[in-house]
Amino acid sequence: MKRAGLTPLEILIAEREIYQTHFRFFRLADSYEYERLAETCFTPDAYIEYTIMPGPPQRFHGREEFATFMLAGGRRPGAAVAHVAGQSSIDWSSGHPHLSGYATVWHWAATRNLRGEHRPADWTTIGRIEDDYEFLEDRWLISRRRISPAAGLVATGAAPGLGRPTGR
């Protein structure tokens, strides 16, 4: 198995750093820090593709294009998203690290009802993550990302724009 000429210890260190980038993406996405997310998780020329959302695939060429798209979506007051990382593994057989994994993503149009009580998420998806990593800028960054449905489109609730009663 080719491993980019790294020693076993270097591979362990690299994989630890790759997982840190993997989890940093979720933390920054959940806190709506898209500029920081783009800069600290992706290479400048990263290719990013999402086929998990309704509608045509969303493709981005470069971290700036991705950040611009995410920032344009903004954050609605009371809305929230929470990513829960599932099992993942890193394969070096191509000579560079490739992470495969899953994430469950919970989406709330509003986290509280009119009485101020917490309410259930509006919809949940389970995505399959396929990331290629590159060592650049003294860290391991995602150079190519593909997010697709693990099975079906929406695990529970209704897809965005289709609505769902919220108990208000």
N, C-alpha and C positions, 0 to 999 in steps of 0.2 A: 504494500500500500504506500503510495507516494504521499509525503507529508511536507512538501515545500522545504525540504532540507533541514527541518527542525529536529532538535533532540527531544526525547520523551518529556523532559522537564519543560522545555520551551512549548511543547504542545499543550501540556497541562496549564501552563500560564496563559497561553493564547486562548484556550477554551474557556477559562475562567473570565477573561476579558470579553470574549464574545458573548457569553451569557450576561455579563454586566450591561453590554450594549443592548442586548435583546430585552432585558427587563427595564432598562432606562427608557426605551421607546414607550413602553406601556405607561410608566409612571408619568412621563412628560405629556403623553397624549391625554391621559386622564385629568391632568391639571391644566390642559389647554395651552401648554408652553410650546407652541409649534415652531417658532424660530429656533429655540434652543434644541428642540427635538431634531430638526433637520440638520443643524450644525454638528451635533454630538452623536448622531446615529447613522448618518448617510455620507457616502463619498460625494464630492461636488457633482460628479457626473452620474450618479446612481440612476438606474432604471427601476421604476416602481410601478407595479400593476396591481390593481384591485379589481377582482371579478365577483366579489361577494355582495355588492350592493345592487339593488334593482337598477335596471337600465343598462346602458352600454358599459363595457369595461372602462375603468379610469386609469389612464397611463400618464406617467410623469417622467420627464427627462431632466434629471438633476434635482438636487435637494432644494434649490431655490424655487423651482416650479412647484414642488410639492408643498413647501411652506406657504407660498402665495395662495395656493388653492385652499389649504386648511385655514389660513387666517381669514380668507374671504368668507368662509362659512360662519365665522364668529362663534360666539357663545351666547345662547339665550339664557336670561336669568332663570334660575331654578332647574335648568336642564343639567344632566350629568351623564357620564359614560364611565364604565369600569371594565378594564381588561383583566381577565384572570388567565394567566399562562398555564397551559397544560404541559404534558410531557413533550420533551424535545430532545433531539440528538444532533451531534455534529459529525459529519462524514468528511474525511480527508482524501477519499479515493481518487478524486480528480486532481489532486495536487494543491488544492486550496480548500478552506473550510466552507462547508455547506450545512446550514442549520435547517432541519425540518422539525416542525412542531405544530401545536394547536393553541388556540386561544378562544376562550368564551368571552363574548363582549356583551355587556348589559347596557341598555340605553333607556334613559328616562327623559320624557318631554318635560316632566316636572317631578321633583323628588318628594314633594309633599302635597297633600290634598288641601282643600280650602280650610279645613280645621287645623292645618299645620302638622298633621300626622304624616309619618313616612308612608309611602305607597309603593306598590310593586313596580318593577320595571315595565316599560311599554313593550319592549321587544328584546330578544336575545338571539345572537348568532354564534355559531361555532365555526371558526375559520382555520384553514390549513395554511401554515406559513412555510414558505420556501425562500431562504435567504442565502445569498453568497456574500462572503466577507472578504475584505481586503485590508491589509495593514497599511495605513496612510495617516499622516499627521500624528505619528507616534501612538496610534490606537487602532483597534480593529473596528472597522465601519462596514455598514451594509452597502454593497456595490450593486446588488440586484435583489429586488424583493417581489414576490408574487404571493398575493393573498387570495385564496379561493374558498368557496364553501366546503366544509368538511363533508357534509351530506345535506342536500337541500339548501334552501336559502335562509329561512328564519326558523329558529328552533321553537320559539313560542312568541305569542303576541302577533302583531301585524307589522308588516314592513313599513318603513317611513312613508308618510303621505297617505297611507290607507286608513289611518286612525284606529282607535280602540277606546272603548269607554274607560274613563278614569275614575269613576265613582264620585264625581263632583256634583 
